[in-house]
Amino acid sequence: MSARAVTKRAAPAAMLVSQAVLNRLLADILDGRYPPGARLRFAELQAAYEVGIGTLREALSHLASVGMVEVDANRGFRVAPVSAADLQDVSSLLIEFEQRAILSSIENGDKAWEESVVLTFHRLAGIESRPRAERAERFNEWVALHRDFHHALVSACGSRWLLHMRALLHDHMERYRLLSQRHRPQGPGRLAEHAAIKDAALARRGAEAAELLRKQLQWTVDNVRRYAPQFIDPPG
């Protein structure tokens, strides 16, 4: 077998490993395993993810390009900080993009889009309808299903760049939402809220769906300010 053939076969596997590490590292940043401002030391990351420095550097460089980590001059990488100003910037832009995307998606959505919204809501509701203790145990699953539902809502907007920018902002907003989640009391499920968004979207009531999304995002902002002010606006 030639060296070229080996390279061609190895490349997809290497790409899968790199993507897997990227996904795990992003999830750990969002979940607070590596808190805002924390240094990301290669030795510790190699032990945690069992990969080489090259793969880690590739993943960290990608996360730096989307603002999740920062290059610390002469000291490697660290998790990007959070702040009240950043929260306001991210949330205001995400609200704008989310509303534009849902309005366009409702206008353009076909039968397949409707089925996707119904299916992802059904999966999300399967957790949100459970008792509080079970919801807490399945929190990571809820995070993924919540993301899938909101993506389905806007997936028919017809703009690749709008979806790309909206997804980027969604990840940054997720940092803040999970930050507040770790410091606020466990509240009731949000099944009725998500059902209302789903119903408005499927009924093609664009203005109502857009307003419901705005309220949901603003609720997240208010919770961060209420329950995690020490992280976004630390004492001087």
Order of alpha helices (4+ residues) and beta strands (2+ residues): alpha-beta-alpha-alpha-beta-beta-alpha-alpha-alpha-alpha-alpha-alpha-alpha-alpha
